[in-house]
């Protein structure tokens, strides 16, 4: 067990949503969220250099597309990209999660 303290300040919600993103060169690429929080998201997509600015269109379970601006803060060769977003765009991510919760049937 690791003794490293948890550095995350926002709760992560596991949710798989389609994303379309554009890097600085404008090329359209596709991926999927692995999880989201009010501070960012983890994407399963093509690896990108840390510091890369992205425009990410996330389609929520309500069918509504939300475009966010973020920056790659971590990327792996296996295609896991951690993207940090502004506080305002984080509110959009929270709205996506809330839309997902509203569509879930109540537990028995």
Secondary structure as UniProt FT lines:
FT   STRAND          13..14
FT   STRAND          18..22
FT   TURN            24..25
FT   STRAND          28..37
FT   TURN            38..39
FT   STRAND          40..44
FT   TURN            50..51
FT   STRAND          53..59
FT   TURN            61..62
FT   STRAND          65..75
FT   TURN            77..78
FT   STRAND          80..85
FT   HELIX           87..103
//
